[in-house]
Amino acid sequence: MLLLSIDSSAGASAALTRRGEILQQWRTEETNSHAEVLTPAVQRMLEAAGVSGTDLDGVAVGVGPGPFTGLRVGLALAHALAEAWSKPLHGICSLDSVALRATDAGVEGEFLVATDARRREVYWAHYVSDEAGSRLVKGPFVSPAAELPPLPVVGAGLQLYPEALHPAKVDQDPSGWTPDAVELGQLAAAALAGEIHGVLCQARPLYLRDSDAKVPEQMRQGAPR
């Protein structure tokens, strides 16, 4: 199963995987250039792998949570490519990527994934890890770091709020972890093979907040002119 996966919920990343094995991968930590760099990156990956969009078995995309503008870029690209190539499109919560990384790093039991939500808040979700892998318990949510349950944490939220969040015990530092398309592709492949359940969702953005952009009063329907 050959999948293209895309995520733009934090930085931006893309990957080509076959049965979960990495063929090509790309990522950037920049958060304000998704529209300029993501499409060319996907094109370069396909060329480097010697495949075309019609060779794919599907497209997987991280649905967030994440900021409005960046998240829309990845989702719009995934929808456009899946439509153009007539391929199925699979959504996955972006935080599931970090949860999979935590499980692979040896985190056991209950833990939280927390990433930057700006406005002095974090996006977070509650997971449990055991011999079957990581599973979502509840979430995702957005709230101040101080309001999270007292559980071990992985993810970039640790860097921002070390006084409120406590890192999970792993060999590598989990405080810089952000979602990545490689893990989304691996999760999608496992879900499509029937190895895990409850991971795939509709490819719709998971914002968790109202937009900062408001329609001017004079443009609202029925507003006096």
N, CA, C and O of each residue as an XYZ file, in Angstrom:
900
protein
N       0.852     -1.192      0.000
C       0.000      0.000      0.000
C       0.883      1.236      0.000
O       1.639      1.465      0.944
N       0.790      2.026     -1.048
C       1.599      3.231     -1.218
C       0.759      4.448     -0.860
O      -0.267      4.713     -1.487
N       1.205      5.191      0.159
C       0.437      6.330      0.646
C       1.286      7.595      0.637
O       2.475      7.576      0.953
N       0.638      8.689      0.265
C       1.195     10.020      0.474
C       0.525     10.585      1.709
O      -0.703     10.585      1.804
N       1.317     11.067      2.657
C       0.748     11.678      3.860
C       1.274     13.100      4.002
O       2.412     13.405      3.645
N       0.406     13.965      4.539
C       0.693     15.400      4.653
C       0.212     15.879      6.008
O      -0.853     15.479      6.478
N       1.008     16.745      6.638
C       0.551     17.404      7.859
C       1.060     18.839      7.880
O       2.217     19.101      7.551
N       0.184     19.770      8.271
C       0.591     21.179      8.394
C      -0.005     21.783      9.659
O      -0.358     22.962      9.684
N      -0.116     20.972     10.710
C      -0.739     21.435     11.947
C       0.219     22.219     12.837
O      -0.218     22.958     13.719
N       1.516     22.063     12.614
C       2.519     22.812     13.393
C       3.522     23.359     12.387
O       3.308     24.429     11.817
N       4.637     22.618     12.158
C       5.439     22.876     10.976
C       4.695     22.267      9.804
O       3.469     22.162      9.837
N       5.408     21.870      8.782
C       4.788     21.160      7.661
C       5.643     19.948      7.340
O       6.869     20.003      7.430
N       4.995     18.855      6.965
C       5.725     17.640      6.624
C       4.944     16.844      5.600
O       3.728     16.986      5.469
N       5.662     16.007      4.880
C       5.048     15.125      3.892
C       5.888     13.859      3.822
O       7.086     13.886      4.103
N       5.265     12.757      3.449
C       5.988     11.488      3.394
C       5.328     10.555      2.387
O       4.118     10.591      2.167
N       6.162      9.725      1.789
C       5.694      8.599      0.991
C       6.055      7.329      1.740
O       7.220      7.103      2.068
N       5.065      6.508      2.008
C       5.316      5.252      2.707
C       4.679      4.106      1.948
O       3.622      4.264      1.335
N       5.328      2.949      1.992
C       4.747      1.740      1.405
C       4.642      0.703      2.511
O       5.650      0.241      3.048
N       3.400      0.344      2.846
C       3.130     -0.563      3.960
C       3.814     -0.073      5.242
O       4.321     -0.871      6.030
N       3.819      1.240      5.436
C       4.391      1.827      6.631
C       5.876      2.086      6.555
O       6.434      2.732      7.442
N       6.540      1.592      5.503
C       7.986      1.801      5.340
C       8.237      3.128      4.633
O       7.562      3.445      3.654
N       9.193      3.898      5.115
C       9.447      5.232      4.574
C      10.208      5.144      3.258
O      11.291      4.563      3.195
N       9.630      5.728      2.204
C      10.312      5.855      0.926
C      10.936      7.234      0.770
O      12.087      7.361      0.351
N      10.167      8.272      1.111
C      10.631      9.652      1.042
C       9.975     10.419      2.183
O       8.849     10.117      2.578
N      10.686     11.413      2.709
C      10.089     12.256      3.731
C      10.663     13.663      3.651
O      11.790     13.862      3.198
N       9.883     14.623      4.091
C      10.288     16.033      4.073
C       9.566     16.737      5.202
O       8.418     16.418      5.509
N      10.245     17.704      5.826
C       9.573     18.504      6.844
C      10.281     19.843      7.018
O      11.461     19.977      6.694
N       9.569     20.811      7.519
C      10.120     22.101      7.903
C       9.471     22.525      9.206
O       8.295     22.247      9.444
N      10.232     23.194     10.041
C       9.700     23.708     11.294
C       9.094     25.101     11.123
O       8.469     25.626     12.045
N       9.279     25.697      9.947
C       8.692     27.015      9.694
C       7.174     26.920      9.752
O       6.588     25.935      9.303
N       6.545     27.940     10.303
C       5.090     27.902     10.468
C       4.369     28.924      9.599
O       3.144     29.030      9.664
N       5.112     29.683      8.779
C       4.465     30.740      8.002
C       4.731     30.645      6.506
O       4.516     31.613      5.776
N       5.203     29.475      6.037
C       5.503     29.346      4.606
C       4.913     28.085      3.990
O       5.364     27.642      2.933
N       3.909     27.502      4.642
C       3.348     26.234      4.168
C       2.903     26.308      2.712
O       3.195     25.409      1.924
N       2.202     27.372      2.360
C       1.638     27.477      1.016
C       2.719     27.502     -0.051
O       2.498     27.031     -1.166
N       3.891     28.045      0.278
C       4.957     28.166     -0.706
C       5.777     26.891     -0.847
O       6.279     26.603     -1.933
N       5.921     26.127      0.224
C       6.896     25.034      0.204
C       6.289     23.637      0.144
O       6.965     22.703     -0.285
N       5.048     23.467      0.556
C       4.502     22.116      0.696
C       4.268     21.443     -0.652
O       4.661     20.293     -0.842
N       3.640     22.135     -1.579
C       3.372     21.526     -2.887
C       4.652     21.161     -3.631
O       4.745     20.043     -4.139
N       5.657     22.060     -3.721
C       6.906     21.645     -4.366
C       7.582     20.476     -3.669
O       8.200     19.638     -4.326
N       7.472     20.410     -2.355
C       8.083     19.298     -1.619
C       7.440     17.970     -2.003
O       8.135     16.972     -2.193
N       6.126     17.959     -2.117
C       5.426     16.727     -2.529
C       5.860     16.330     -3.933
O       6.103     15.152     -4.194
N       5.959     17.286     -4.829
C       6.388     16.996     -6.197
C       7.791     16.400     -6.231
O       8.038     15.438     -6.958
N       8.705     16.961     -5.453
C      10.079     16.437     -5.418
C      10.119     15.019     -4.853
O      10.885     14.182     -5.330
N       9.300     14.748     -3.842
C       9.279     13.402     -3.260
C       8.804     12.371     -4.277
O       9.398     11.300     -4.401
N       7.749     12.687     -4.995
C       7.235     11.760     -6.002
C       8.281     11.490     -7.075
O       8.475     10.349     -7.495
N       8.954     12.551     -7.516
C       9.984     12.390     -8.545
C      11.141     11.554     -8.023
O      11.652     10.691     -8.736
N      11.560     11.802     -6.779
C      12.683     11.053     -6.204
C      12.354      9.579     -6.031
O      13.230      8.723     -6.157
N      11.090      9.282     -5.741
C      10.663      7.891     -5.550
C      10.339      7.206     -6.872
O      10.164      5.989     -6.917
N      10.256      7.996     -7.959
C       9.943      7.426     -9.257
C       8.506      6.962     -9.391
O       8.221      5.987    -10.086
N       7.597      7.668     -8.719
C       6.178      7.309     -8.798
C       5.375      8.553     -9.163
O       5.860      9.679     -9.053
N       4.158      8.330     -9.594
C       3.240      9.429     -9.882
C       2.041      9.327     -8.948
O       1.870      8.335     -8.240
N       1.228     10.355     -8.958
C       0.044     10.343     -8.100
C      -0.893      9.195     -8.399
O      -1.566      8.696     -7.497
N      -0.950      8.769     -9.644
C      -1.852      7.679    -10.012
C      -1.372      6.331     -9.462
O      -2.139      5.369     -9.417
N      -0.112      6.264     -9.050
C       0.404      5.018     -8.459
C      -0.012      4.852     -7.002
O       0.078      3.754     -6.453
N      -0.463      5.924     -6.378
C      -0.797      5.885     -4.961
C      -2.042      5.055     -4.699
O      -2.905      4.903     -5.563
N      -2.113      4.520     -3.484
C      -3.332      3.842     -3.026
C      -4.212      4.769     -2.203
O      -5.361      4.437     -1.912
N      -3.687      5.922     -1.827
C      -4.488      6.870     -1.062
C      -3.631      8.008     -0.547
O      -2.406      8.003     -0.669
N      -4.315      8.988      0.035
C      -3.676     10.158      0.628
C      -4.165     10.263      2.071
O      -5.363     10.158      2.335
N      -3.242     10.469      2.994
C      -3.586     10.665      4.408
C      -3.197     12.082      4.810
O      -2.166     12.592      4.372
N      -4.017     12.717      5.639
C      -3.745     14.097      6.025
C      -4.061     14.311      7.498
O      -5.061     13.808      8.009
N      -3.200     15.061      8.171
C      -3.460     15.439      9.551
C      -4.533     16.511      9.616
O      -4.437     17.531      8.933
N      -5.544     16.289     10.426
C      -6.677     17.227     10.497
C      -6.524     18.226     11.640
O      -7.433     19.014     11.897
N      -5.374     18.199     12.333
C      -5.174     19.099     13.457
C      -5.400     18.365     14.770
O      -5.424     17.135     14.824
N      -5.563     19.145     15.816
C      -5.786     20.589     15.866
C      -4.547     21.392     15.488
O      -3.414     20.924     15.601
N      -4.807     22.633     15.028
C      -3.726     23.508     14.637
C      -4.260     24.876     14.272
O      -5.474     25.070     14.222
N      -3.374     25.831     14.016
C      -3.801     27.178     13.634
C      -4.561     27.171     12.315
O      -4.334     26.310     11.465
N      -5.447     28.115     12.151
C      -6.332     28.144     10.991
C      -5.563     28.130      9.677
O      -5.775     27.242      8.851
N      -4.676     29.095      9.469
C      -4.058     29.267      8.158
C      -3.190     28.086      7.785
O      -3.341     27.530      6.697
N      -2.275     27.684      8.674
C      -1.383     26.585      8.360
C      -2.125     25.281      8.140
O      -1.819     24.543      7.204
N      -3.090     24.990      8.988
C      -3.828     23.734      8.873
C      -4.596     23.657      7.561
O      -4.670     22.592      6.948
N      -5.162     24.767      7.126
C      -5.917     24.794      5.878
C      -5.044     24.453      4.677
O      -5.510     23.819      3.730
N      -3.781     24.871      4.709
C      -2.904     24.629      3.563
C      -2.748     23.133      3.303
O      -2.941     22.678      2.175
N      -2.404     22.372      4.327
C      -2.214     20.942      4.158
C      -3.486     20.220      3.765
O      -3.466     19.338      2.906
N      -4.594     20.591      4.390
C      -5.866     19.944      4.071
C      -6.315     20.274      2.655
O      -6.806     19.401      1.940
N      -6.153     21.520      2.247
C      -6.551     21.900      0.897
C      -5.721     21.152     -0.147
O      -6.251     20.693     -1.159
N      -4.423     21.033      0.108
C      -3.563     20.305     -0.824
C      -3.951     18.834     -0.889
O      -4.047     18.264     -1.975
N      -4.174     18.218      0.264
C      -4.547     16.802      0.285
C      -5.856     16.565     -0.450
O      -5.974     15.605     -1.211
N      -6.845     17.432     -0.229
C      -8.120     17.297     -0.939
C      -7.919     17.447     -2.439
O      -8.473     16.675     -3.221
N      -7.131     18.438     -2.844
C      -6.929     18.686     -4.272
C      -6.229     17.510     -4.950
O      -6.625     17.096     -6.040
N      -5.191     16.970     -4.309
C      -4.458     15.863     -4.909
C      -5.307     14.595     -4.964
O      -5.313     13.895     -5.977
N      -6.018     14.299     -3.885
C      -6.869     13.104     -3.881
C      -7.946     13.197     -4.956
O      -8.264     12.207     -5.615
N      -8.500     14.389     -5.126
C      -9.520     14.588     -6.157
C      -8.917     14.458     -7.551
O      -9.484     13.797     -8.421
N      -7.763     15.093     -7.757
C      -7.138     15.067     -9.085
C      -6.720     13.652     -9.481
O      -6.824     13.280    -10.650
N      -6.253     12.871     -8.523
C      -5.775     11.524     -8.810
C      -6.844     10.449     -8.593
O      -6.591      9.264     -8.809
N      -8.038     10.871     -8.164
C      -9.147      9.923     -7.891
C      -8.730      8.866     -6.870
O      -8.933      7.668     -7.066
N      -8.143      9.347     -5.777
C      -7.676      8.459     -4.718
C      -8.451      8.721     -3.429
O      -8.892      9.849     -3.208
N      -8.628      7.720     -2.577
C      -9.302      7.938     -1.289
C      -8.473      8.839     -0.387
O      -7.243      8.794     -0.395
N      -9.173      9.659      0.390
C      -8.521     10.590      1.309
C      -8.879     10.206      2.740
O     -10.051     10.008      3.059
N      -7.872     10.100      3.598
C      -8.062      9.650      4.972
C      -7.564     10.716      5.945
O      -6.411     11.138      5.858
N      -8.410     11.151      6.860
C      -8.006     12.086      7.886
C      -7.539     11.367      9.141
O      -8.025     10.283      9.464
N      -6.591     11.978      9.849
C      -6.082     11.441     11.115
C      -5.793     12.617     12.045
O      -5.231     13.622     11.608
N      -6.163     12.510     13.299
C      -5.809     13.542     14.269
C      -4.289     13.677     14.325
O      -3.579     12.691     14.528
N      -3.797     14.894     14.144
C      -2.351     15.106     14.090
C      -1.648     14.695     15.380
O      -0.500     14.253     15.341
N      -2.318     14.834     16.518
C      -1.701     14.463     17.795
C      -1.434     12.962     17.884
O      -0.572     12.532     18.651
N      -2.172     12.156     17.103
C      -1.928     10.713     17.095
C      -0.508     10.393     16.643
O       0.076      9.391     17.057
N       0.040     11.256     15.787
C       1.416     11.072     15.333
C       2.387     11.100     16.507
O       3.254     10.235     16.622
N       2.242     12.090     17.374
C       3.137     12.225     18.521
C       2.899     11.090     19.516
O       3.838     10.619     20.158
N       1.658     10.654     19.645
C       1.356      9.531     20.536
C       2.038      8.251     20.058
O       2.558      7.485     20.870
N       2.039      8.016     18.747
C       2.740      6.849     18.205
C       4.237      6.934     18.493
O       4.863      5.933     18.840
N       4.807      8.125     18.350
C       6.232      8.312     18.640
C       6.527      8.005     20.106
O       7.552      7.409     20.436
N       5.616      8.418     20.973
C       5.802      8.159     22.394
C       5.795      6.665     22.690
O       6.624      6.175     23.457
N       4.869      5.949     22.088
C       4.797      4.503     22.294
C       6.054      3.823     21.770
O       6.606      2.939     22.426
N       6.508      4.238     20.582
C       7.719      3.652     20.005
C       8.945      3.954     20.868
O       9.910      3.190     20.873
N       8.903      5.083     21.603
C      10.026      5.468     22.464
C       9.978      4.792     23.826
O      10.892      4.951     24.635
N       8.902      4.030     24.082
C       8.835      3.267     25.321
C       7.913      3.817     26.391
O       7.906      3.304     27.510
N       7.131      4.847     26.082
C       6.178      5.358     27.061
C       5.098      4.298     27.305
O       4.563      3.720     26.359
N       4.784      4.051     28.571
C       3.767      3.060     28.928
C       2.716      3.694     29.822
O       2.991      4.649     30.550
N       1.514      3.154     29.758
C       0.428      3.661     30.587
C      -0.177      4.934     30.027
O      -0.082      5.204     28.830
N      -0.799      5.712     30.895
C      -1.484      6.920     30.463
C      -0.500      8.085     30.307
O       0.433      8.237     31.095
N      -0.726      8.885     29.296
C       0.117     10.057     29.069
C      -0.659     11.075     28.245
O      -1.732     10.779     27.718
N      -0.104     12.273     28.142
C      -0.719     13.351     27.365
C       0.215     13.758     26.235
O       1.437     13.720     26.370
N      -0.391     14.148     25.113
C       0.328     14.853     24.048
C      -0.093     16.310     24.119
O      -1.288     16.608     24.130
N       0.871     17.225     24.166
C       0.562     18.659     24.248
C       1.422     19.416     23.241
O       2.645     19.278     23.235
N       0.777     20.218     22.386
C       1.488     21.024     21.403
C       1.060     22.481     21.534
O       0.092     22.794     22.228
N       1.777     23.352     20.874
C       1.553     24.792     21.009
C       0.243     25.214     20.358
O       0.024     24.973     19.171
N      -0.623     25.845     21.140
C      -1.871     26.401     20.605
C      -1.853     27.921     20.590
O      -2.841     28.560     20.231
N      -0.698     28.506     20.992
C      -0.559     29.962     21.093
C      -1.564     30.488     22.134
O      -2.273     29.710     22.773
N      -1.612     31.808     22.290
C      -2.493     32.444     23.284
C      -2.290     31.862     24.685
O      -3.228     31.834     25.482
N      -1.076     31.399     24.990
C      -0.746     30.813     26.292
C      -1.580     29.570     26.585
O      -1.946     29.313     27.732
N      -1.878     28.798     25.533
C      -2.630     27.554     25.668
C      -1.932     26.440     24.890
O      -1.016     26.685     24.105
N      -2.394     25.203     25.130
C      -1.880     24.048     24.391
C      -3.050     23.258     23.816
O      -4.142     23.218     24.382
N      -2.783     22.628     22.667
C      -3.665     21.577     22.176
C      -3.208     20.294     22.863
O      -2.010     20.021     22.936
N      -4.149     19.515     23.362
C      -3.723     18.306     24.062
C      -4.773     17.210     23.948
O      -5.949     17.461     23.688
N      -4.295     15.977     24.154
C      -5.179     14.813     24.181
C      -4.589     13.783     25.135
O      -3.382     13.751     25.377
N      -5.454     12.959     25.658
C      -5.116     11.940     26.670
C      -5.044     10.580     25.966
O      -5.997     10.168     25.305
N      -3.918      9.893     26.110
C      -3.702      8.592     25.470
C      -3.309      7.546     26.504
O      -2.940      7.876     27.631
N      -3.394      6.292     26.106
C      -2.843      5.198     26.903
C      -2.018      4.326     25.970
O      -2.392      4.100     24.819
N      -0.894      3.840     26.476
C       0.012      3.014     25.685
C       0.196      1.662     26.366
O       0.456      1.588     27.567
N       0.059      0.597     25.582
C       0.290     -0.748     26.098
C       0.809     -1.608     24.960
O       1.253     -1.087     23.937
N       0.756     -2.922     25.132
C       1.313     -3.813     24.114
C       0.595     -3.687     22.772
O       1.147     -4.070     21.740
N      -0.632     -3.153     22.771
C      -1.375     -2.976     21.520
C      -1.047     -1.667     20.828
O      -1.511     -1.432     19.712
N      -0.253     -0.800     21.465
C       0.080      0.493     20.884
C      -0.559      1.621     21.668
O      -0.981      1.435     22.809
N      -0.628      2.796     21.049
C      -1.238      3.950     21.717
C      -2.685      4.091     21.294
O      -3.029      3.860     20.135
N      -3.540      4.477     22.248
C      -4.965      4.662     21.955
C      -5.443      5.959     22.586
O      -5.052      6.303     23.702
N      -6.280      6.662     21.868
C      -6.854      7.902     22.388
C      -7.877      7.575     23.467
O      -8.766      6.749     23.263
N      -7.743      8.228     24.614
C      -8.706      8.076     25.704
C      -9.767      9.174     25.615
O     -10.966      8.901     25.675
N      -9.306     10.420     25.472
C     -10.236     11.524     25.270
C      -9.488     12.718     24.696
O      -8.272     12.847     24.838
N     -10.246     13.579     24.048
C      -9.670     14.759     23.418
C      -9.811     14.670     21.917
O     -10.464     13.760     21.407
N      -9.205     15.607     21.196
C      -8.322     16.662     21.687
C      -9.080     17.865     22.253
O     -10.266     18.068     21.994
N      -8.332     18.659     23.046
C      -8.873     19.857     23.676
C      -7.886     21.003     23.490
O      -6.763     20.803     23.029
N      -8.321     22.207     23.856
C      -7.412     23.345     23.945
C      -7.665     24.024     25.281
O      -8.813     24.298     25.633
N      -6.583     24.301     26.037
C      -6.732     24.921     27.351
C      -5.369     25.383     27.847
O      -4.348     25.002     27.274
N      -5.331     26.203     28.910
C      -4.044     26.562     29.521
C      -3.336     25.318     30.045
O      -3.979     24.377     30.509
N      -2.006     25.319     29.967
C      -1.232     24.153     30.393
C      -1.486     23.782     31.845
O      -1.461     22.604     32.198
N      -1.728     24.772     32.683
C      -1.930     24.507     34.106
C      -3.203     23.705     34.379
O      -3.355     23.155     35.470
N      -4.112     23.630     33.418
C      -5.374     22.927     33.626
C      -5.345     21.482     33.148
O      -6.353     20.783     33.248
N      -4.202     21.016     32.628
C      -4.127     19.641     32.138
C      -4.086     18.649     33.297
O      -3.628     18.993     34.386
N      -4.562     17.414     33.075
C      -4.470     16.396     34.123
C      -3.006     16.139     34.498
O      -2.117     16.328     33.668
N      -2.749     15.713     35.731
C      -1.370     15.491     36.195
C      -0.791     14.170     35.688
O      -0.573     13.240     36.464
N      -0.544     14.099     34.383
C      -0.006     12.900     33.752
C       1.285     13.257     33.010
O       1.507     14.427     32.699
N       2.142     12.266     32.721
C       3.349     12.533     31.936
C       2.970     13.089     30.563
O       1.935     12.737     29.997
N       3.829     13.964     30.045
C       3.529     14.684     28.804
C       4.650     14.490     27.789
O       5.828     14.438     28.143
N       4.258     14.386     26.517
C       5.199     14.488     25.398
C       4.686     15.569     24.464
O       3.484     15.830     24.406
N       5.596     16.197     23.735
C       5.180     17.207     22.777
C       5.765     18.573     23.065
O       6.320     18.822     24.135
N       5.627     19.454     22.081
C       6.252     20.778     22.137
C       5.709     21.659     23.251
O       6.346     22.651     23.607
N       4.558     21.328     23.808
C       4.036     22.093     24.931
C       4.967     22.086     26.126
O       4.951     23.014     26.935
N       5.786     21.037     26.245
C       6.731     20.945     27.354
C       7.748     22.077     27.337
O       8.108     22.611     28.385
N       8.208     22.442     26.145
C       9.183     23.523     26.040
C       8.599     24.852     26.492
O       9.297     25.690     27.063
N       7.324     25.029     26.232
C       6.689     26.323     26.490
C       6.266     26.472     27.942
O       6.306     27.578     28.482
N       5.862     25.383     28.583
C       5.314     25.474     29.938
C       5.935     24.428     30.852
O       5.219     23.587     31.396
N       7.257     24.461     31.032
C       7.927     23.448     31.864
C       7.512     23.512     33.325
O       7.650     22.530     34.054
N       7.003     24.669     33.758
C       6.581     24.784     35.154
C       5.247     24.086     35.413
O       4.929     23.759     36.556
N       4.467     23.858     34.354
C       3.139     23.268     34.513
C       3.057     21.823     34.031
O       2.189     21.069     34.472
N       3.956     21.433     33.129
C       3.887     20.106     32.518
C       5.130     19.297     32.868
O       6.226     19.845     32.988
N       4.950     17.995     33.031
C       6.033     17.119     33.455
C       6.308     16.082     32.363
O       5.392     15.369     31.955
N       7.557     15.986     31.881
C       7.860     15.116     30.743
C       7.738     13.637     31.071
O       8.026     13.199     32.185
N       7.304     12.885     30.075
C       7.303     11.430     30.196
C       8.748     10.938     30.198
O       9.633     11.592     29.648
N       8.978      9.800     30.810
C      10.328      9.255     30.920
C      10.661      8.435     29.672
O      10.206      7.303     29.511
N      11.455      9.030     28.808
C      11.931      8.360     27.599
C      13.408      8.697     27.432
O      13.907      9.650     28.029
N      14.106      7.904     26.610
C      15.542      8.103     26.419
C      15.840      9.412     25.691
O      16.875     10.035     25.931
N      14.942      9.828     24.806
C      15.148     11.067     24.062
C      14.254     12.158     24.623
O      13.224     11.872     25.233
N      14.647     13.405     24.419
C      13.896     14.540     24.939
C      12.584     14.685     24.173
O      12.617     14.927     22.966
N      11.417     14.544     24.836
C      10.135     14.622     24.131
C       9.581     16.039     24.031
O       8.461     16.229     23.558
N      10.355     17.044     24.472
C       9.786     18.387     24.575
C       9.722     19.129     23.248
O       9.064     20.166     23.154
N      10.395     18.615     22.218
C      10.341     19.283     20.927
C       9.478     18.567     19.903
O       9.449     18.958     18.736
N       8.786     17.538     20.317
C       8.041     16.721     19.366
C       6.818     17.443     18.822
O       6.022     18.002     19.577
N       6.682     17.422     17.501
C       5.494     17.936     16.824
C       5.005     16.870     15.848
O       5.759     15.957     15.511
N       3.768     16.968     15.392
C       3.250     15.959     14.458
C       4.098     15.849     13.195
O       4.698     16.825     12.744
N       4.135     14.642     12.635
C       4.931     14.394     11.431
C       4.162     13.469     10.492
O       3.479     12.542     10.929
N       4.289     13.741      9.189
C       3.555     12.975      8.185
C       3.986     11.516      8.119
O       3.191     10.657      7.739
N       5.237     11.222      8.484
C       5.692      9.834      8.450
C       4.814      8.966      9.340
O       4.338      7.914      8.913
N       4.605      9.396     10.551
C       3.799      8.608     11.487
C       2.336      8.566     11.067
O       1.659      7.561     11.284
N       1.843      9.643     10.471
C       0.477      9.611      9.968
C       0.329      8.560      8.873
O      -0.678      7.854      8.820
N       1.321      8.455      8.006
C       1.284      7.430      6.972
C       1.340      6.030      7.550
O       0.665      5.124      7.060
N       2.142      5.848      8.591
C       2.221      4.534      9.234
C       0.912      4.172      9.923
O       0.467      3.026      9.868
N       0.302      5.158     10.570
C      -0.987      4.921     11.218
C      -2.068      4.602     10.187
O      -2.873      3.693     10.386
N      -2.084      5.350      9.091
C      -3.090      5.107      8.052
C      -2.927      3.711      7.455
O      -3.914      3.012      7.227
N      -1.683      3.308      7.203
C      -1.445      1.982      6.637
C      -1.933      0.884      7.581
O      -2.556     -0.087      7.152
N      -1.637      1.055      8.879
C      -2.077      0.051      9.855
C      -3.591      0.011      9.958
O      -4.177     -1.065     10.078
N      -4.229      1.178      9.912
C      -5.686      1.225     10.006
C      -6.335      0.597      8.773
O      -7.307     -0.148      8.895
N      -5.806      0.891      7.600
C      -6.381      0.343      6.368
C      -6.161     -1.164      6.261
O      -6.923     -1.866      5.595
N      -5.113     -1.655      6.924
C      -4.865     -3.095      6.945
C      -5.667     -3.802      8.034
O      -5.588     -5.024      8.161
N      -6.434     -3.052      8.820
C      -7.242     -3.640      9.878
C      -6.472     -3.963     11.141
O      -6.969     -4.686     12.005
N      -5.240     -3.426     11.258
C      -4.422     -3.734     12.433
C      -4.767     -2.864     13.629
O      -4.574     -3.286     14.770
N      -5.268     -1.668     13.398
C      -5.714     -0.776     14.467
C      -7.062     -0.193     14.057
O      -7.427     -0.207     12.882
N      -7.791      0.317     15.037
C      -9.139      0.819     14.764
C      -9.335      2.185     15.423
O      -8.639      2.537     16.376
N     -10.285      2.936     14.903
C     -10.647      4.213     15.505
C      -9.680      5.339     15.223
O      -9.703      6.354     15.920
N      -8.825      5.190     14.216
C      -7.815      6.209     13.918
C      -8.260      7.114     12.780
O      -8.100      8.332     12.862
N      -8.810      6.544     11.732
C      -9.182      7.321     10.557
C     -10.452      8.124     10.809
O     -11.360      7.680     11.512
N     -10.493      9.313     10.221
C     -11.659     10.178     10.369
C     -11.853     10.958      9.075
O     -11.051     10.839      8.148
N     -12.910     11.752      9.010
C     -13.122     12.589      7.845
C     -12.028     13.653      7.767
O     -11.546     14.142      8.788
N     -11.653     13.995      6.559
C     -10.567     14.969      6.352
C     -11.113     16.384      6.451
O     -11.149     17.126      5.470
N     -11.533     16.736      7.647
C     -12.044     18.069      7.928
C     -11.204     18.702      9.038
O     -10.788     18.008      9.966
N     -10.952     20.000      8.956
C     -10.062     20.634      9.940
C     -10.615     20.615     11.352
O     -11.796     20.880     11.579
N      -9.753     20.302     12.281
C     -10.098     20.260     13.697
C      -9.504     21.511     14.334
O      -8.356     21.497     14.778
N     -10.275     22.585     14.380
C      -9.749     23.873     14.821
C      -9.812     24.063     16.339
O      -8.865     24.585     16.928
N     -10.905     23.653     16.981
C     -11.135     23.780     18.424
C     -11.393     25.204     18.894
O     -11.760     25.416     20.050
N     -11.206     26.187     18.010
C     -11.464     27.581     18.364
C     -12.232     28.250     17.242
O     -12.222     27.780     16.104
N     -12.906     29.362     17.569
C     -13.466     30.208     16.533
C     -12.341     30.955     15.841
O     -11.284     31.191     16.427
N     -12.575     31.322     14.603
C     -11.571     32.051     13.842
C     -11.379     33.462     14.388
O     -12.330     34.093     14.850
N     -10.135     33.954     14.331
C      -9.863     35.346     14.672
C     -10.415     36.296     13.614
O     -10.734     37.449     13.900
N     -10.519     35.792     12.391
C     -11.016     36.637     11.308
C     -12.535     36.749     11.409
O     -13.230     35.734     11.410
N     -13.041     37.943     11.490
C     -14.469     38.182     11.609
C     -14.982     38.929     10.378
O     -14.290     39.782      9.822
N     -16.203     38.593      9.963
C     -16.826     39.305      8.856
C     -17.190     40.711      9.318
O     -17.877     40.864     10.328
N     -16.741     41.750      8.594
C     -17.111     43.114      8.988
C     -18.620     43.281      9.096
O     -19.379     42.708      8.314
N     -19.041     44.064     10.064
C     -20.466     44.221     10.324
C     -21.235     44.629      9.072
O     -22.338     44.134      8.838
N     -20.661     45.537      8.256
C     -21.371     46.010      7.078
C     -21.527     44.947      6.000
O     -22.302     45.120      5.059
N     -20.776     43.826      6.140
C     -20.871     42.742      5.154
C     -21.776     41.623      5.627
O     -22.029     40.689      4.866
N     -22.265     41.679      6.836
C     -23.162     40.643      7.349
C     -24.528     40.752      6.673
O     -25.014     41.845      6.380
N     -25.124     39.600      6.437
C     -26.427     39.580      5.792
C     -27.436     40.310      6.667
O     -27.547     40.039      7.862
N     -28.165     41.228      6.067
C     -29.204     41.966      6.792
C     -28.701     43.181      7.521
O     -29.490     43.910      8.121
N     -27.380     43.424      7.485
C     -26.853     44.600      8.184
C     -27.257     45.863      7.431
O     -27.284     45.860      6.200
N     -27.573     46.946      8.150
C     -27.950     48.186      7.470
C     -26.786     48.736      6.657
O     -25.627     48.628      7.057
N     -27.112     49.330      5.507
C     -26.081     49.876      4.607
C     -26.064     51.386      4.712
O     -25.270     52.043      4.038
